[in-house]
Amino acid sequence: MRGVALKRLILLSLLACSACASGGPTSDQLAAQDDATCQGYGESPGTDSYQQCMEQLQLDHFQDADDPRKLMYPELQDNPLQ
C-alpha cells in the first residue's frame, strides 16, 4: 500500500513538473498582456472600444496554435464566435 502511494506521488510530481516546464503563458498572463496592449492603444477599461480590443486579441490568441486556452475550450477551436 505504501509503495502504491509513493508511486502516485512521484507520478503527480512528474506531471506537475512537466506542466510547469511547458513555458507557455497562462490565461491570466495573456489577459494581463491584452489589457496592457489595449490600454497602450489608448482604450480605457469599461468602454466599448476597450471591450472590442480585448475580444479581438482573444480571437487572435485562439488562432495561435500554441494557445493553451484551446486545450481548455476545445469547442472554440473551429468557430470562436459560437
N, C-alpha and C positions, 0 to 999 in steps of 0.2 A: 504494500500500500504506500509506503514511504517513497519507494522508487518511482511509482507512477506519478505521485505529486511532484517529485523533483523533476521528472521528465517534462511534465506540463509547465512547470515554472521556467525551465530552460527554453522550451518552445515559445512560450509567451514572450520571454525576454528577447529571443531572436527576432520574433515578428515585430516587436516594438522597435528594436534597433534598425531593422530594415525599413520601417516606415519613416523613421527619423532621417535616415540616410538618403531618402528619395530626393531631397534638395529642392523640391518644388514649393512655391509659396502656398500658404493656407488660404482658405476662403476669406478669413479675417484680414490677412495681409493684402490680398487682392482688393478687398473693399476699401482698405485704407489708402492703397495706391490710387484707386479710382477716384476716391474723394479728393485726394491731393491734386490729381490731374484736372478734375472738373473745376475745382476752386482755382487752380492755376490758369484755367481758361477764363476766369472771371465770373464763374457761375456761383451763386450763393445757395447754400443748402435751404431746402424748403420751397424753392421756386420751380416752376415747370421746366425751365431750361436746364436746371441742375439735374432734375429727375431724368430728363431725356438724355443728358450726357451720361449719367450713371447707367441707364439702360443700354445705351449704345456700347459703352465699354464692356458691359456684361455680355452682350451679344458677341463682341469681338473675342472675349475670352472663350466663349463656347465654340467658336470657330477654330481656336487653337487646339491642336491635337494633344498637347501636353497639359491641358487644363484639368486639375484634379476634380473640379466640380462635375465633369462628365461622368466620373465614377459614382458620384453621389446622386446625380439626377439623370440616369440614362434615358429617360423619356424625353429629355430636351435635346438629345443629340441630333435628331433628324429635323426637328422643327422647333426652334427655341421660342417661337411666339405662341405656342399652344399651352 
